Amino acid sequence: EIKRAIKDYFKLMHIDYFHNLAGIGAYKGLPDLCFFDKRDGCLVFLEVKRPNGFLSPHQDNFRELISMYFVKFLLAKSVDDVINYLKDPNTILKHCNEHTL
């Protein structure tokens, strides 16, 4: 499972993360995980999808909502997407709200 692989990678790399337990009363569109990008201090909301998956309308609305705040959004379809994000110096922002990823 992709989510499990990402969590295992976070544990290996000592990255603090939080898991959203979707269910009754949960905010619609809230991503699966969030973690702190230690490179710039930003909170990253991480939505995990299968390789052919896409964001639901609620998830896309959430991505739009947070674009005005000091946070980032990442859509990952594999653990490699997360690894590449963390290795890419272009994903380090001077101000977390410059854009969403």
Secondary structure, 3 states (H helix, E strand, C coil): CHHHHHHHHHHHCCCCEEECCCCCCCCCCCCCEEEEECCCCEEEEEEECCCCCCCCHHHHHHHHHHCCCCEEEEEECCHHHHHHHHHCHHHCCCCCCCCCC
